[in-house]
Amino acid sequence: MDSRRTFLRAVGAIGLAGASAGCIGVITGEEPAGFSAGVATVPSATLEETGYEPVGVEDVEVERTFSVAGQERRVVVTNRLAQYDKAVELPTGDSYQGALFAALTTPAVEVFGRTMNPVAELGSGELARRALGEFEGFGDLREDGTETATVLGSETEVGLFLTDAEIAAGVTAEVRIHVAEAVRAGEDFVVAIGAYPTLLSGEDDHVRTMMGDVEHADD
């Protein structure tokens, strides 16, 4: 569905979205300050186990301009978004690529020992709301509890949410979204996200497995 691609791209644009001029003010100079993330992916053995297929790794560039002491400075961040999807078979017998998993890698943006990327401070609810707020195609976000997961060796909180989404042209279904809070991986932060129609039995376990098996590389 087009809406799932848009959702993932919106997630990829979260990095630096909430940064303030005050915290970024230590960056000076005339040229844009550039920061690029590594990549977080799911091993092929895990994909085979869970039934997901790789869609690809997309670069999502985020650019912000900040005013510091009367001067403007551009900051360009390149996030990396690894995407996976899975066919969903509805009771009607129709099949759609309606389940997805993504791992967003966004640079910490450390300047003089300070981490400038606000993703580190965002809870799962705020991450989900910022992503969904970027586009049309999903219904209202409804909280569905929390759980914990271990991502890249770090325990993190995972928010569970429900919404209604168009998984194919003219086909709307209730969708559950798992959003893990960011974990640190070297010079990056990694956010793992899974979404699938609630009619899929056992898909929550597959999302948990993929979160637990995410691997990070500096690229």
N, C-alpha and C positions, 0 to 999 in steps of 0.2 A: 504494500500500500504506500502511496506517496506520503501520507501523513507520518508513517514511522520514520521515513528518511528525514523529513523535516524536523521531527522530534529529535533525532540524533544530532542533526546539524545544530539545532538550538542548544542542545546540551554542550556541544563542542565550543559554543561561543560564550559559555559561562565565564571562563577564565578572565580575570581582571575586570569583570563587569561591575563589581562593586568597589573598586579601588578609589581612594580619595586623593585629592591633590596633596593633602598634608602628608600622607604616608609615602607618596611617591616622590616627594620634593627633593630627596637626596640625589636623584638622577639629574645630571646636568649635561649640557653639551648641545651642539647644533644639529648633529645627525640623529636620526631616530635610534632609540635603544631597542635592540632586538633580542628576543629570548625564544629558544626553540626547545620543545619537549622531545624526550625519547618516545618509545612506543610500548604499550602494554597489550599483550595478546593472549589468546587461549590456545593451549597445545592441541595438536591435531588429534591425539588420543582422547582428549576430553570431548572434543567436538564429535568424534565417532560415538562415544558413549552416550552423549546427550541428544544427538541427532541434528545438531546445528551445522550450518555451512558458512564458510567465510564469505563476506561480501567485499571486504577490502579495508585498507587503512587510508583515511582521508585527512589531509591537512586542513585545519580550520584556523584561519588567521584572524586575530582580534587586534584592532588598532584603537588606541585611545590617545587623546591629546589632553595634557594637563597644563595648568597655568601655575607657575612657581615664581614668586617674587617679580611678577609683572612680565615674565617670559613664558612662552609656550614650549612644550617638549612632547614629542610623539613617542609612544611606546608601542612596539609591535611584538605581539606574542603569537607563536605558532603552536597551537595545540594539535595533538594527534588523536584521531578517533578510529579505533578498530571496531568493525561492525560484523555481526553474525546474524543470520536469520534461520527460520525453520518453518516448514510447511504446516499449516493448520487445516485439519479436515473437519468440516462442519457436519452436523447431523444430516444435512441435505446431500452429503456426498461430495460437495465442492471442496476444493483444496486451495488455500491461499498462503503466501509467505507472511503469516500474521504474527509470529513470535519473533522476538529480537533480543539480542544481547549486545552490549557495547562496553568498551573500556576506554574512558577518556584519560589522556595523559596531558597535564598542563604544567609548565615550568613554575617552580617556586618563586622565581624572580627575586633572588636575594641580592640586596645592595647594602654594602657596609654592615653585613651580618643580620640584616632585617629581611624577613619574608614579606613580600608585598602582595602576593596573590591571595585574594580574599577567599578563594575556594577552601583553604585550610580552616576557615572559621565558620563556614556555612553548614547548617544542619541539613539532613536529608530532605526535610520538607521545603526548605528554602531553595535547595538545588532543583527539586522537582517543579516548584512553582515558577522559578525563573525560566526553566526550559519550556514549560507549557505556555508561559506568558509571551513567548516569542512568535506564536503563530496560531492560526485557527485550525480546527479539525478535531480537537478533543473537547470533551465535556468538562464539567467542573471536577476538580480533584477532591477526592474523599479519602480521609485518613483511614487506614486499615490495620493499624498497630505497628509495632517495631520488633526487631529481632537483632541478634548479633551475628557477625560473620568474620572469618579470618581472611583478610585479603593481603597478599604479599607478606605474610607473617605477622600482620598487625590486626588486632581485634578492633572492629569498628561497628558502629550502629547502622542498621539497615532500616530505612523507613519503607513501609508498605502502603500503597495507595491504590484506589480504584478510580476509574474514569470510563467514559464511553468513547469509543473511537471507531472510525471508519477503517476497517482492516482491508477492504477492497471496495471498488466502486459500487455504491448502493448497499454495502454490507456493513452494518454496525454491530459491535459486540462490546460487552463489558470487559475491560482490560485491567489486569493487576500489574502495577509497576513496583519493582524493587529498586531502591536507590541507596547505595552505600555511601556513607560519608567518606571524604577524601582520606587516603593514607599516604604517608611519605614514602617515596621510592627514589633514593639518591637525590638528584637535584630537581625531581618532579613530584607532583601529586597525582594520584590515580583515583578516579571515580568509576566504580562498576555499576552498571545499570542493566536490568532485565525487564522485559514486558511481554505479556502474553494474554490471550483471551482466557477468562476464568473457566470456560468450559473445558479447557485442557487439563485432564487429570494428571497429577504428578509433575507438572511443569515447574512448580515451585522448587522441587528438589533438584531439578536440572539447573535452574538458575543458581542455586546455592553451590552446586558442584562447580560450575563455571567460575563463580566468584572466587572460590577457594583455590582454583588452579591457575588464575591469572599470573602471567610472567611479565617482567619488565626488563627492557633493554635500553641502554643509552642511545641506541641507534647507530 
